[in-house]
Structure formats: structure tokens, C-alpha cells
């Protein structure tokens, strides 16, 4: 899970910076550019890392003990087909709204606070941690039902049914076991979740999710702000050195 999260964060933040620079020259508002760049970065991240998340969930569920991420992904592709690695990607693409909301809220909080303070153009580590946690909390509460459906559909692997189909016999006279999946797609998953527990079923386990993701996001934004500060300082030092050399 740590490996997957690290790779996912790297791809997302790299794609975010690239899309921000690409959109900076377009005649759109800063708010629209922020939402669009976050959405595009999220979509790129989903497409590239969905196989890693599918494999990670299989390991967490104990279906592949003592196996690393890459071996599990290879096994899934071989046993269930390559497309199984992108199972649940539709919901994941809808969940692009999560980082989009998260980074939009963080950007708005950051801009509001810096404009209000007017003394320093960067956030302190504590401020970055607090605003990152607040933004992630808002994004998680809004999109948690989709995250739950995503987890369910990613684990939606074929398994033997409890019933034996007596009529399905081969030439040797042996009966074959019916193979079925718990859910026939995302809509069926949503219907069955609502049928079993209503609206509260869609938010089951959210407290644990908040503890996990909010702390991770808070530390991520803290690191992000400090990295921006460091890169800005290095760039400024190099520019000053270049100017002095050409004076």
C-alpha cells in the first residue's frame, strides 16, 4: 500500500504541475484552471495506477500472502485477464473529483490566508498541515460513497457460488460449480449496498478512512509546501548567481 501510495502521489503531483503550466497561458480564470488541472492530473493518475491499487487491495484482503505488488498484478493479468487490472476504473475516474475538490479547497484556503496575512507569501509547516487536513476532510466526506463502491468493484473477482448446478454436467458425468461475481458492475453494486443498509451503508467505515487519508494528505501538503519553498530558494540563488556573473 505504501509503494502504491508513493507512486500515485508522485504521478499526481508531477501531472498537476505539468497541467498547471500548460493551462497558465490559456484565457481562463485561476479558479477554473485550478479545477481543470486537478481533474486532468487525477485522470492521468487513475489510468496509470489503477492496476497497482487493484493488486494492493488483493494483498490487503489476504488473497495473496507473502507476494509483492508486481507479482500479484502479473498473477491477476494471467489468471483473470489484463482488463481485470483496470476493474473499477469508471468509479475511479468519477473519483477524480476527490483530489480536484481537495486541491481546490486547499488552494482557496491558501490564497485566502496569504491575502489576509499579507506578510509572507508561503505557508508555515503547521498552516500547510492544518489546511491540507481540512481540505482532505471536505473532499473525503463528499466522495466517500464513490470510494466505497470503488473498493467493492475492485475486489469483484469471480468466485464459486454456494449452489451447484446439477444440470451442468460434462461428458464424464461430473457436475460443475457455478462461477459468479458478487456484483454485475458499478450500478448493481450501488443497488445492493442501498438494499442491504440504505444510505448509511454507503458511509460505513468512513471514520477509519478519515483518520488514514486526512493525516496522509496533511503531511503530503506540508512536504509539498516545503518543497516549493526549497525549489524557489534554489532557483532564486541560481538566478542571482547568473546575474552577478554577467554584470
C-alpha positions in Angstrom: 0.0 0.0 0.0 2.8 2.4 0.9 4.5 1.7 -2.5 1.3 2.3 -4.4 0.5 5.5 -2.5 4.0 6.8 -3.1 3.9 6.2 -6.8 0.4 7.6 -7.0 1.3 10.8 -5.2 4.4 11.3 -7.4 2.4 10.8 -10.6 -0.4 13.1 -9.5 1.8 16.0 -8.3 4.0 15.8 -11.4 1.0 15.7 -13.7 -0.5 18.6 -11.7 2.5 20.8 -12.2 2.6 20.0 -15.9 -1.1 20.7 -16.5 -0.9 23.9 -14.4 1.9 25.2 -16.6 0.1 24.2 -19.8 -3.1 25.9 -18.7 -1.4 29.1 -17.4 -1.3 30.6 -20.9 -5.0 29.9 -21.6 -7.6 32.6 -21.2 -9.4 31.1 -18.3 -9.8 32.1 -14.6 -7.5 30.9 -11.9 -10.3 29.0 -10.3 -11.2 27.2 -13.5 -7.6 26.5 -14.2 -7.1 25.0 -10.8 -10.1 22.7 -11.1 -9.3 21.6 -14.6 -5.6 20.9 -13.8 -6.5 18.9 -10.7 -9.1 16.9 -12.7 -6.7 16.2 -15.6 -3.9 15.2 -13.2 -6.3 12.9 -11.4 -7.5 11.2 -14.6 -3.9 10.6 -15.7 -3.1 9.2 -12.2 -6.1 6.8 -12.3 -5.3 5.4 -15.7 -1.7 4.7 -14.8 -2.0 3.4 -11.2 -5.4 1.5 -11.2 -3.6 -1.8 -11.7 -1.4 -1.1 -8.6 -4.5 -0.3 -6.5 -6.2 -3.5 -7.6 -3.2 -5.6 -6.7 -2.8 -3.7 -3.3 -6.4 -4.4 -2.3 -5.9 -8.1 -3.1 -2.8 -8.2 -0.8 -4.6 -6.3 2.0 -7.6 -8.8 1.8 -5.1 -11.6 2.3 -5.7 -13.2 -1.1 -2.0 -13.2 -2.0 0.1 -13.8 1.1 3.8 -13.1 1.0 3.6 -11.7 -2.5 4.8 -8.4 -3.7 2.8 -5.9 -5.7 4.2 -6.7 -9.1 3.8 -10.4 -8.8 0.2 -10.0 -7.7 -0.5 -7.7 -10.7 1.1 -10.2 -13.0 -0.9 -13.1 -11.5 -4.2 -11.2 -11.9 -3.4 -10.4 -15.5 -2.6 -14.0 -16.2 -5.4 -15.7 -14.3 -8.3 -13.2 -14.8 -7.2 -11.2 -17.9 -5.4 -7.9 -18.3 -8.6 -5.9 -18.2 -9.2 -7.0 -14.6 -6.3 -4.8 -13.5 -8.5 -1.8 -14.6 -11.6 -3.1 -12.8 -13.4 -0.3 -11.1 -11.7 2.4 -13.2 -15.0 4.0 -14.1 -15.7 4.8 -10.5 -12.1 5.8 -10.1 -12.4 8.3 -12.9 -15.5 9.7 -11.2 -13.4 9.9 -8.0 -11.1 12.3 -9.9 -13.4 14.8 -8.2 -11.8 13.9 -4.8 -8.3 15.3 -5.5 -9.9 18.0 -7.6 -12.1 19.1 -4.6 -9.2 18.6 -2.2 -6.7 20.8 -4.2 -9.4 23.3 -5.0 -10.3 23.7 -1.3 -6.6 23.8 -0.3 -5.8 26.4 -3.0 -8.7 28.6 -1.9 -7.8 28.3 1.8 -4.1 29.0 1.0 -4.9 32.1 -1.1 -7.4 33.4 1.4 -5.0 33.1 4.3 -2.0 34.5 2.5 -4.1 37.5 1.3 -5.4 38.0 4.8 -1.9 37.9 6.4 -0.1 39.9 3.7 3.3 39.5 5.4 4.6 36.3 4.0 3.8 34.5 0.7 4.4 31.0 1.9 2.6 28.9 4.5 4.3 27.6 7.6 4.5 23.8 8.1 1.7 24.0 10.7 -0.5 26.0 8.4 0.1 23.7 5.5 -0.7 20.7 7.7 -3.9 22.2 9.0 -5.2 23.4 5.6 -4.3 20.1 4.0 -6.2 18.2 6.6 -9.2 20.5 6.3 -9.3 20.2 2.5 -9.0 16.4 2.6 -11.7 16.1 5.2 -14.2 18.0 2.9 -13.2 16.0 -0.2 -13.5 12.7 1.6 -16.9 13.3 3.1 -18.3 14.4 -0.2 -16.9 11.5 -2.2 -16.8 8.6 0.3 -19.7 6.7 -1.2 -17.9 6.6 -4.5 -14.7 5.4 -2.7 -16.7 2.6 -1.1 -18.1 1.5 -4.5 -14.6 1.7 -5.9 -13.3 -0.7 -3.3 -16.1 -3.1 -3.8 -15.8 -3.2 -7.5 -12.0 -3.7 -7.4 -12.5 -6.7 -5.2 -15.2 -8.0 -7.5 -13.5 -11.2 -8.6 -15.2 -14.4 -9.8 -15.7 -17.0 -7.1 -17.6 -20.3 -6.7 -21.3 -20.0 -6.0 -22.7 -21.8 -2.9 -25.1 -23.6 -5.2 -24.1 -26.5 -7.5 -25.8 -26.5 -10.9 -26.9 -30.1 -11.2 -27.9 -29.7 -14.9 -24.4 -28.5 -15.9 -22.6 -31.9 -16.3 -19.7 -32.7 -18.5 -19.3 -35.9 -20.6 -17.8 -37.7 -17.5 -21.0 -37.1 -15.6 -19.4 -34.7 -13.1 -21.3 -31.6 -12.0 -19.6 -28.3 -12.4 -19.8 -25.4 -9.9 -21.4 -22.2 -10.9 -18.9 -19.3 -11.1 -20.3 -15.9 -10.4 -19.3 -12.4 -9.3 -20.9 -10.6 -6.3 -21.7 -7.5 -8.4 -22.6 -7.1 -12.1 -21.0 -3.7 -12.4 -21.0 -0.4 -10.5 -24.8 0.2 -10.7 -25.5 -3.3 -9.4 -23.0 -2.7 -6.6 -24.7 0.6 -5.6 -28.2 -1.0 -5.7 -27.1 -3.9 -3.5 -25.4 -1.7 -1.0 -28.5 0.5 -0.7 -30.7 -2.6 -0.4 -28.7 -4.0 2.4 -28.2 -0.9 4.6 -29.7 2.2 2.9 -27.7 5.5 2.8 -25.7 4.7 6.0 -24.2 1.7 4.2 -22.5 4.0 1.7 -20.7 5.7 4.6 -19.7 2.6 6.5 -16.1 2.8 7.7 -15.7 6.5 6.9 -14.2 7.3 10.3 -11.3 4.9 9.7 -10.9 6.3 6.2 -10.7 9.9 7.5 -8.0 9.0 10.0 -5.9 7.4 7.4 -6.4 9.8 4.5 -6.5 13.1 6.4 -3.2 12.6 8.1 -1.6 11.3 4.9 -2.9 14.4 3.0 -1.8 16.8 5.7 1.7 15.5 5.7 1.7 15.5 1.9 0.8 19.1 1.7 3.3 20.0 4.4 6.0 18.4 2.3 4.7 20.0 -0.9 4.9 23.5 0.6 8.4 22.9 2.0 9.5 21.5 -1.4 8.1 24.6 -3.2 9.9 26.8 -0.8 13.2 25.0 -1.3 12.9 24.9 -5.1 12.1 28.6 -5.1 15.1 29.4 -2.9 17.4 27.3 -5.1 16.0 28.9 -8.3 16.5 32.4 -6.8 20.0 31.7 -5.7 20.9 30.3 -9.2 19.3 33.3 -10.9 21.2 35.8 -8.7 24.5 33.9 -9.3 23.8 34.0 -13.1 23.1 37.8 -12.9 26.3 38.5 -11.0 28.4 36.6 -13.5 27.0 38.7 -16.4 27.3 42.1 -14.7 
